[in-house]
Amino acid sequence: MQSAVDISVVVTTYNQDERALTLTLNSILQQICTSFEIIVADDCSKIDPSPFIHRFFDEKGFENYSIVRASENIGTVANVARGISAASGHIIKPLSPGDALFGPSTLANIVQCCGEQGVKLGFGGIISYLPDGSFSPYNAPQVLDLYTSSRQDSSNVLCSHILKTDWIPGCSLFYERDLMLPYLHELTDRAHVRYCEDLACPLCAADDIRIGYLGKPVIWYEMGTGISTSGGNASVRRMYTDHHNFYHYLPERIADQQMARQALRAFSLREFIALHTPFYRIGQKLKLNQYAGSDALDMAPFEKELKFFNSCR
């Protein structure tokens, strides 16, 4: 495997079907204007995806890839960390099967953002797609001004995450390899978080690390399949277990103890509503509608990217 690349794409897999993985890998192979490698990190899927992946890349004539497979199920956060550890690129773009890079220049745009703006941790926009063929924006986080200001206030960013729950989705992130790896290990080893890798962002904000915004979409997101949007009872419980552990870890992690206590109290109420009342589904639907906005998405500005997306399917 070559070592000198501009960016490494870490594709994390766990029992995904070949259709979803094909879409994702195609969107990477069609990238232009930058050098990249692909790391597929499999979290001990019931059926080893390695034979399919080898055949896929052989047919495409692509050699700059690696597969790292866990011997037991370790969870999303640890699996991402394993993939990053195997990467040689200075910059990492994580990706999940079913999601696709937004256009042929997405990786080049990320590399440019990190190089010219000095961004060590950043994110871009999200366009979600549904099984019925419709598209909608996924406007998370909603308060973008926090990330576009030349003088970012990390305390306000932290408050936006842990108190106002205006999270940055993990699918939209990109970051420096050596920056993120210790935070992922902290999540697994100290905060006991298994699935929600995006919880690394508030830890970075607590350490006064600036979070940049690319200013354009970076991903086509398959709505309804991830742990945060699938809505299944098991997914909800996994997510709230992660958040429960994270919020109870915060008081020993952040300097502002008052904020930590407020955040824990607010979370405890949300946790009770989610796990012990029938109101969670209603609230989740309202929140997803809020992210999507009230107006129909005009796809005209994304004609080139939509053609790219369809070519990857």
ABEGO torsion letter per residue (X at the ends): XBABBABBBBBBBBGBBAAAAAAAAAAAAABBGBBBBBBBBBBGBABBAAAAAAAAAAAAGBABBBBBBBABBAEAAAAAAAAAAABABABBBBBBBGBBBABAAAAAAAAAAAAAAGBABBBBBBBBBBAAGBBBBBBOBABAAAAABABBBAAAAAAAAAAAGBBBBAAABBBBAAAAAAAAAAAAAAAGBAABAAAAAAAAAAAGBBBBBAGBBABBBBBGABAAAAGBAAAAAAAAAAAAAAAAAAAAABABAAAAAAAAAAAAAAAAAAAABAAAAAAAAAAAAAAAEABBBBAAAAAAAAAAAAAAX
